[in-house]
Amino acid sequence: MGNLAASSQEPEDGRRAVRHRTFLGATIVHGDDMLTVACSVRDWSESGARIEVPPLPVLPAKFWLLDRRSPVAFEARVVWRRENIIGVEFTDRRDLEGATQPRMVILRGIWMENAPRSWKIG
């Protein structure tokens, strides 16, 4: 999830962007109360991701996905779901580094709680 630069490869399966297999930790943040759920990212592309979540009775159709390796929040929309595997499309991307909007400041705080130790120093 760290490098989101455009790839020169064309997707072979009709998708808008090339998927990259991965196994990275991320955090889902949703609702007015900014509830959090840990998840794993299995595939990543510029336009979306395939994530694995713990069994949840309800997950909203839209939420923020926080990349634990960099201070970036992706607004995600659920496109498909098969049990605990969810396909999402990214509808927005926000850099949390200099966040000033109240909701983004809260997302930055949540990200900091889960960020690698190297980001917390300094």
MARVOSE-13394 format. One record per residue (C-alpha): z, y, x. Coordinates in steps of 0.1 Angstrom, whole numbers, plus 2048, in hexadecimal, padded with zeros to 3 digits. Example, Ala and Ser with C-alpha at 12.3 -4.5 7.8 and 13.67 -1.06 7.14 Angstrom:
REM MARVOSE-13394
84E7D387B
8477F5889
This chain:
REM MARVOSE-13394
800800800
80481781D
7DF81F824
7CD829805
7AD835817
78C82C806
77D80C812
75980881B
7597E580B
74C7E17E7
7607CC7CF
74F7AB7C8
75F7A67A6
7547C5794
7747D879A
7747FD7A2
7857F87C4
78A7DD7DE
7AB7CA7D9
7C17C27F7
7D97A57F6
7FC7AF7FE
8217A77F9
8347C77F8
8537D37E7
8507EF7CE
8657FF7B2
85B80578E
86B82477E
86882A759
87683B73B
88885C736
8A684C747
891843765
89A81E764
89080A783
8837E7788
87B7D77AA
8597C67AC
8417B77C5
81D7C47CA
8067A67CE
7E47B87CF
7DD7DD7D6
7BE7F47D2
7B88197CF
7B68167A9
7D27FE7A1
7E87E07AA
7F37BD7A0
8197BC79F
8327A1799
8517AB785
87179877C
87078B758
8747AA743
8757AB71D
8657CE71C
8517E2735
84180272A
81B80672B
81F823744
837826761
83B833785
83681B7A1
8478257C2
8398187E3
8588107F8
846817818
83B83B811
8488577FB
82C8537E1
82F84D7BB
81283E7A8
811842782
806820776
7F8814755
7FA7EF74C
7D77E0748
7E17BC744
7FF7A5745
80478074A
828777748
838788766
817793777
80A7B576D
7E97C7775
7EC7ED776
7D4809779
7DF82878C
7DB848777
7ED86178F
7FA8637B2
81687A7BE
8228817E1
8488827DE
84D891801
8518B57F5
8588AE7D0
8658CC7BC
85F8C1798
8808B378A
870891781
86088E7A3
8808977B4
89187B7A2
8758637AC
87A86E7D0
89F8667CE
8978437C0
87E83E7DB
8978497F6
8B082F7E9
8968137EF
88382180D
88381082F
89F81C845
88782F85C
87F848840
8A484E839
8AB85B85C
8A6880862
